[in-house]
Amino acid sequence: MKKQIEKKITSNPFGSYTPSVQKEGVRHAGQIQAIVHGNCTFNNTHIIVRDFTGNVILKTSGGLLGRTLGQGTGAPGGVPSEQKKVSLGGGKKSSAFAALYLGEEVAKIIKEKGIVRVQLILKGFGKGRSYIHRGLRNGGLQVLSIKQGTNLPHNGCRPRKSRRL
């Protein structure tokens, strides 16, 4: 009687087939600690870092990016120049510099939280696409995989009728 019970417990319900936990095409699935979403538009650059349950760890953009001014600027109002922050506005938010600096700042913040290995998903057609990756690497993160997330229409909606003059 005991042998039959033990046999039922140890038998595999799938028979000889054992399902793989790791998805095909994802080489480093067990090592990735967070997912970094980079959205590069023509007007701004956004970076969102989240874990696998979908919780947002960090969210920032080129407009929120503040950089510390150098010593020789002389900030008004008696505020030391190291504490004065300047945000990038206008067309500078979508520049390559903003994306590079944004990547380095994000890497510094999430390294403090203990995250070292990330997956990068890039979206959009802006100038900062490759510079986000460079910034993350310069900040000390290991980017294990890069995915393309841009939505492209497969001929999409029907266009408006052409204007006749």
Backbone as CSV, one residue per row, in Angstrom:
resi,resn,N_x,N_y,N_z,CA_x,CA_y,CA_z,C_x,C_y,C_z
1,MET,0.824,-1.193,0.000,0.000,0.000,0.000,0.869,1.259,0.000
2,LYS,1.908,1.273,0.836,2.779,2.433,0.916,3.535,2.645,-0.388
3,LYS,3.937,1.576,-1.035,4.685,1.688,-2.282,3.833,2.327,-3.377
4,GLN,2.559,2.017,-3.413,1.680,2.616,-4.412,1.497,4.117,-4.164
5,ILE,1.385,4.533,-2.914,1.222,5.949,-2.587,2.485,6.706,-2.966
6,GLU,3.662,6.155,-2.628,4.919,6.803,-2.976,5.070,6.921,-4.487
7,LYS,4.610,5.914,-5.195,4.721,5.937,-6.648,3.849,7.045,-7.254
8,LYS,2.663,7.249,-6.700,1.783,8.299,-7.201,2.365,9.683,-6.934
9,ILE,2.970,9.893,-5.799,3.512,11.202,-5.452,4.728,11.531,-6.315
10,THR,5.606,10.564,-6.541,6.838,10.841,-7.271,6.661,10.796,-8.781
11,SER,5.528,10.307,-9.281,5.371,10.230,-10.725,5.152,11.619,-11.311
12,ASN,5.620,11.822,-12.516,5.516,13.108,-13.204,4.154,13.192,-13.902
13,PRO,3.342,14.218,-13.636,2.020,14.308,-14.266,2.106,14.566,-15.772
14,PHE,3.261,15.052,-16.247,3.435,15.328,-17.661,4.003,14.134,-18.421
15,GLY,4.203,13.009,-17.759,4.820,11.861,-18.405,6.317,12.084,-18.552
16,SER,6.851,11.822,-19.725,8.280,12.016,-19.935,8.607,13.469,-20.282
17,TYR,7.575,14.274,-20.628,7.793,15.671,-21.005,7.817,16.545,-19.761
18,THR,8.872,17.344,-19.595,8.925,18.306,-18.501,8.948,19.705,-19.108
19,PRO,7.977,20.557,-18.766,7.931,21.893,-19.367,9.096,22.747,-18.912
20,SER,9.603,23.551,-19.810,10.721,24.436,-19.506,10.186,25.724,-18.906
21,VAL,10.794,26.174,-17.831,10.377,27.409,-17.180,10.872,28.608,-17.980
22,GLN,12.066,28.482,-18.554,12.656,29.580,-19.309,12.059,29.633,-20.702
23,LYS,11.658,30.844,-21.136,11.084,31.003,-22.462,12.169,30.889,-23.517
24,GLU,11.773,30.484,-24.707,12.720,30.401,-25.800,13.119,31.796,-26.243
25,GLY,14.373,31.981,-26.556,14.860,33.255,-27.047,15.377,34.179,-25.962
26,VAL,15.076,33.915,-24.710,15.567,34.741,-23.618,16.698,33.976,-22.939
27,ARG,17.935,34.346,-23.255,19.088,33.602,-22.749,19.326,33.845,-21.274
28,HIS,19.127,35.071,-20.811,19.509,35.437,-19.459,18.299,35.650,-18.567
29,ALA,17.222,34.912,-18.771,15.966,35.192,-18.074,16.101,35.080,-16.564
30,GLY,16.878,34.132,-16.078,17.009,33.965,-14.637,17.914,34.996,-13.995
31,GLN,18.763,35.669,-14.771,19.726,36.595,-14.203,19.237,38.037,-14.183
32,ILE,18.260,38.384,-15.017,17.801,39.764,-15.118,17.082,40.159,-13.835
33,GLN,17.466,41.316,-13.276,16.882,41.770,-12.024,15.810,42.832,-12.227
34,ALA,15.876,43.586,-13.333,14.891,44.641,-13.593,14.794,44.866,-15.095
35,ILE,13.725,45.544,-15.508,13.515,45.881,-16.913,13.531,47.402,-17.027
36,VAL,14.345,47.915,-17.950,14.448,49.351,-18.182,13.749,49.655,-19.500
37,HIS,12.712,50.477,-19.451,11.985,50.892,-20.642,12.466,52.286,-21.023
38,GLY,12.979,52.449,-22.234,13.401,53.744,-22.731,12.516,54.166,-23.881
39,ASN,11.866,55.317,-23.751,10.983,55.824,-24.796,11.575,57.129,-25.314
40,CYS,12.054,57.119,-26.552,12.707,58.289,-27.145,11.786,58.890,-28.191
41,THR,11.203,60.017,-27.875,10.365,60.721,-28.836,11.175,61.868,-29.426
42,PHE,10.563,62.611,-30.348,11.256,63.741,-30.935,11.305,64.934,-29.987
43,ASN,10.507,64.911,-28.907,10.451,66.034,-27.984,11.023,65.737,-26.606
44,ASN,11.112,64.477,-26.208,11.556,64.149,-24.861,12.094,62.726,-24.826
45,THR,12.752,62.374,-23.718,13.276,61.027,-23.493,12.795,60.569,-22.127
46,HIS,12.124,59.432,-22.073,11.589,58.890,-20.825,12.282,57.576,-20.504
47,ILE,12.562,57.338,-19.217,13.095,56.053,-18.761,12.261,55.602,-17.577
48,ILE,11.776,54.359,-17.645,11.019,53.750,-16.558,11.698,52.434,-16.206
49,VAL,11.989,52.232,-14.922,12.596,50.993,-14.445,11.550,50.274,-13.618
50,ARG,11.328,48.994,-13.925,10.343,48.225,-13.166,10.865,46.825,-12.912
51,ASP,10.279,46.165,-11.909,10.652,44.786,-11.641,9.698,43.862,-12.394
52,PHE,9.828,42.555,-12.172,9.061,41.603,-12.968,7.591,41.524,-12.582
53,THR,7.240,42.033,-11.406,5.832,42.028,-11.027,5.101,43.244,-11.587
54,GLY,5.828,44.185,-12.194,5.215,45.357,-12.785,5.309,46.594,-11.925
55,ASN,5.908,46.487,-10.738,6.045,47.643,-9.863,7.110,48.588,-10.410
56,VAL,6.797,49.866,-10.450,7.737,50.864,-10.954,8.743,51.184,-9.854
57,ILE,10.024,51.008,-10.166,11.097,51.312,-9.232,11.519,52.769,-9.391
58,LEU,11.627,53.212,-10.639,12.103,54.562,-10.917,11.490,55.040,-12.219
59,LYS,11.129,56.319,-12.270,10.541,56.901,-13.471,11.081,58.311,-13.623
60,THR,11.684,58.602,-14.774,12.261,59.920,-14.986,12.242,60.273,-16.463
61,SER,12.486,61.539,-16.762,12.491,61.980,-18.157,13.479,63.123,-18.318
62,GLY,13.698,63.540,-19.557,14.635,64.608,-19.844,14.211,65.942,-19.261
63,GLY,12.919,66.191,-19.145,12.443,67.430,-18.555,12.650,67.479,-17.055
64,LEU,12.625,66.316,-16.397,12.858,66.259,-14.952,14.331,66.234,-14.612
65,LEU,15.163,66.072,-15.623,16.596,65.942,-15.403,17.172,67.268,-14.941
66,GLY,17.791,67.269,-13.783,18.456,68.463,-13.284,19.932,68.187,-13.154
67,ARG,20.748,69.072,-13.674,22.188,68.853,-13.542,22.785,69.968,-12.702
68,THR,23.791,69.638,-11.931,24.419,70.605,-11.046,25.350,71.492,-11.850
69,LEU,25.264,72.785,-11.610,26.149,73.719,-12.299,27.534,73.700,-11.667
70,GLY,28.519,74.129,-12.417,29.902,74.137,-11.943,30.159,75.212,-10.910
71,GLN,31.401,75.286,-10.424,31.773,76.209,-9.362,31.717,77.670,-9.804
72,GLY,32.100,77.968,-11.035,32.283,79.353,-11.436,31.025,80.075,-11.867
73,THR,29.840,79.548,-11.612,28.626,80.164,-12.129,28.115,81.288,-11.250
74,GLY,28.326,81.195,-9.941,27.849,82.246,-9.045,26.339,82.310,-9.005
75,ALA,25.713,81.414,-8.282,24.255,81.355,-8.232,23.700,82.559,-7.479
76,PRO,22.585,83.137,-7.945,22.019,84.312,-7.284,21.361,83.950,-5.964
77,GLY,21.225,84.959,-5.105,20.500,84.769,-3.846,21.320,84.132,-2.753
78,GLY,22.612,84.046,-2.895,23.449,83.473,-1.857,23.400,81.958,-1.797
79,VAL,22.782,81.306,-2.758,22.726,79.848,-2.785,24.028,79.341,-3.384
80,PRO,24.713,78.400,-2.724,25.940,77.856,-3.310,25.665,77.249,-4.675
81,SER,26.619,77.391,-5.588,26.398,76.953,-6.958,26.262,75.447,-7.079
82,GLU,26.771,74.674,-6.086,26.639,73.218,-6.161,25.197,72.766,-5.962
83,GLN,24.387,73.585,-5.261,23.032,73.175,-4.943,22.011,73.634,-5.974
84,LYS,22.396,74.522,-6.889,21.439,75.027,-7.869,21.276,74.001,-8.993
85,LYS,20.039,73.660,-9.291,19.742,72.677,-10.330,19.175,73.379,-11.551
86,VAL,19.542,72.893,-12.720,19.033,73.433,-13.974,18.382,72.290,-14.726
87,SER,17.134,72.457,-15.141,16.467,71.403,-15.902,16.656,71.662,-17.389
88,LEU,16.728,70.598,-18.140,16.845,70.718,-19.590,15.462,70.962,-20.156
89,GLY,15.315,72.004,-20.931,14.015,72.328,-21.488,14.075,72.463,-22.989
90,GLY,12.916,72.548,-23.598,12.831,72.727,-25.045,13.366,71.532,-25.808
91,GLY,14.164,71.825,-26.825,14.694,70.755,-27.670,15.818,69.972,-27.032
92,LYS,16.370,70.467,-25.899,17.475,69.760,-25.250,17.017,68.488,-24.552
93,LYS,15.719,68.373,-24.265,15.216,67.193,-23.569,15.382,65.928,-24.392
94,SER,15.342,66.063,-25.711,15.430,64.888,-26.577,16.824,64.705,-27.164
95,SER,17.811,65.462,-26.672,19.147,65.396,-27.247,19.879,64.135,-26.793
96,ALA,20.978,63.868,-27.460,21.799,62.710,-27.116,22.441,62.905,-25.742
97,PHE,22.821,64.135,-25.418,23.409,64.422,-24.112,22.423,64.107,-22.994
98,ALA,21.170,64.516,-23.175,20.154,64.268,-22.146,19.965,62.774,-21.932
99,ALA,19.934,61.995,-23.016,19.747,60.548,-22.897,20.934,59.897,-22.213
100,LEU,22.142,60.328,-22.557,23.354,59.768,-21.946,23.388,60.077,-20.454
101,TYR,23.131,61.328,-20.102,23.155,61.724,-18.696,22.026,61.059,-17.921
102,LEU,20.882,60.925,-18.550,19.739,60.272,-17.922,20.048,58.809,-17.629
103,GLY,20.680,58.126,-18.590,21.073,56.733,-18.381,22.056,56.571,-17.239
104,GLU,23.029,57.486,-17.145,24.008,57.415,-16.056,23.355,57.658,-14.699
105,GLU,22.432,58.625,-14.624,21.746,58.920,-13.363,20.866,57.754,-12.929
106,VAL,20.154,57.150,-13.881,19.299,55.998,-13.566,20.154,54.840,-13.074
107,ALA,21.289,54.604,-13.735,22.179,53.517,-13.333,22.694,53.741,-11.916
108,LYS,23.038,54.979,-11.598,23.557,55.273,-10.262,22.493,55.017,-9.195
109,ILE,21.251,55.405,-9.474,20.182,55.260,-8.481,19.810,53.797,-8.271
110,ILE,19.689,53.032,-9.365,19.250,51.649,-9.163,20.396,50.742,-8.716
111,LYS,21.638,51.160,-8.916,22.751,50.398,-8.334,22.746,50.508,-6.825
112,GLU,22.312,51.658,-6.300,22.200,51.822,-4.850,21.151,50.888,-4.266
113,LYS,20.161,50.524,-5.074,19.112,49.611,-4.628,19.502,48.145,-4.808
114,GLY,20.699,47.884,-5.343,21.193,46.517,-5.461,20.917,45.862,-6.801
115,ILE,20.479,46.609,-7.796,20.185,46.048,-9.118,21.386,46.300,-10.019
116,VAL,21.909,45.218,-10.618,23.097,45.338,-11.464,22.818,44.873,-12.890
117,ARG,21.999,43.819,-13.049,21.747,43.246,-14.378,20.333,43.603,-14.827
118,VAL,20.223,44.219,-16.005,18.934,44.695,-16.493,18.705,44.259,-17.941
119,GLN,17.445,44.315,-18.329,17.034,44.128,-19.717,16.542,45.489,-20.202
120,LEU,16.923,45.872,-21.424,16.583,47.190,-21.961,15.589,47.025,-23.096
121,ILE,14.459,47.744,-23.019,13.467,47.757,-24.083,13.379,49.189,-24.595
122,LEU,13.773,49.405,-25.844,13.790,50.736,-26.436,12.594,50.929,-27.338
123,LYS,12.035,52.136,-27.295,10.854,52.452,-28.071,11.016,53.846,-28.652
124,GLY,10.550,54.064,-29.862,10.550,55.389,-30.447,11.669,55.604,-31.451
125,PHE,11.661,56.814,-32.041,12.603,57.144,-33.107,13.506,58.315,-32.752
126,GLY,13.620,58.675,-31.495,14.393,59.853,-31.101,15.893,59.650,-31.201
127,LYS,16.629,60.744,-30.941,18.089,60.729,-31.067,18.767,59.940,-29.959
128,GLY,18.127,59.775,-28.827,18.796,59.213,-27.659,18.724,57.719,-27.496
129,ARG,18.300,56.995,-28.521,18.119,55.551,-28.381,19.404,54.838,-27.975
130,SER,20.467,55.012,-28.723,21.707,54.301,-28.404,22.399,54.914,-27.191
131,TYR,22.126,56.189,-26.919,22.796,56.848,-25.812,22.240,56.428,-24.461
132,ILE,20.996,55.964,-24.406,20.475,55.407,-23.155,21.283,54.166,-22.788
133,HIS,21.538,53.322,-23.779,22.323,52.109,-23.545,23.733,52.458,-23.081
134,ARG,24.360,53.429,-23.723,25.707,53.852,-23.325,25.719,54.398,-21.906
135,GLY,24.702,55.182,-21.574,24.631,55.748,-20.228,24.470,54.686,-19.161
136,LEU,23.654,53.668,-19.433,23.485,52.584,-18.466,24.784,51.814,-18.278
137,ARG,25.497,51.565,-19.390,26.785,50.862,-19.294,27.824,51.713,-18.577
138,ASN,27.878,53.020,-18.878,28.831,53.905,-18.204,28.539,53.997,-16.712
139,GLY,27.283,53.849,-16.334,26.901,53.888,-14.930,27.214,52.616,-14.179
140,GLY,27.641,51.573,-14.874,28.058,50.346,-14.207,27.043,49.219,-14.242
141,LEU,25.995,49.333,-15.039,25.015,48.253,-15.138,25.400,47.289,-16.246
142,GLN,24.987,46.041,-16.101,25.154,45.043,-17.153,23.843,44.941,-17.911
143,VAL,23.847,45.340,-19.162,22.658,45.226,-19.998,22.726,43.878,-20.693
144,LEU,21.888,42.931,-20.246,21.970,41.566,-20.747,21.260,41.383,-22.075
145,SER,20.215,42.151,-22.325,19.528,42.049,-23.611,18.876,43.374,-23.954
146,ILE,18.791,43.637,-25.247,18.148,44.847,-25.751,17.032,44.418,-26.681
147,LYS,15.833,44.943,-26.454,14.688,44.619,-27.302,14.180,45.870,-27.983
148,GLN,13.618,45.686,-29.151,13.001,46.767,-29.906,11.507,46.750,-29.609
149,GLY,10.968,47.842,-29.087,9.562,47.875,-28.709,8.732,48.870,-29.489
150,THR,9.290,49.435,-30.576,8.568,50.448,-31.341,7.410,49.820,-32.094
151,ASN,6.245,50.451,-31.997,5.071,49.960,-32.715,5.131,50.439,-34.159
152,LEU,5.118,49.526,-35.089,5.121,49.871,-36.510,3.855,49.315,-37.146
153,PRO,3.124,50.127,-37.901,1.911,49.616,-38.536,2.251,48.713,-39.708
154,HIS,1.505,47.629,-39.854,1.645,46.755,-41.024,0.623,47.218,-42.052
155,ASN,0.802,48.382,-42.512,0.003,49.159,-43.442,-1.139,49.916,-42.766
156,GLY,-1.446,49.666,-41.528,-2.272,50.498,-40.687,-3.615,50.943,-41.245
157,CYS,-4.029,52.129,-40.822,-5.315,52.697,-41.215,-5.231,53.274,-42.624
158,ARG,-6.378,53.406,-43.214,-6.434,53.979,-44.551,-6.162,55.485,-44.470
159,PRO,-5.287,56.012,-45.332,-4.976,57.446,-45.269,-6.127,58.283,-45.792
160,ARG,-6.061,59.598,-45.494,-7.064,60.535,-45.983,-6.968,60.628,-47.498
161,LYS,-8.074,61.005,-48.120,-8.033,61.157,-49.579,-7.144,62.350,-49.925
162,SER,-6.461,62.253,-51.054,-5.516,63.301,-51.433,-6.261,64.581,-51.820
163,ARG,-5.646,65.691,-51.522,-6.244,66.992,-51.788,-6.024,67.360,-53.250
164,ARG,-7.083,67.787,-53.898,-6.958,68.207,-55.310,-6.962,69.710,-55.397
165,LEU,-6.046,70.251,-56.142,-5.978,71.697,-56.330,-6.427,72.106,-57.710
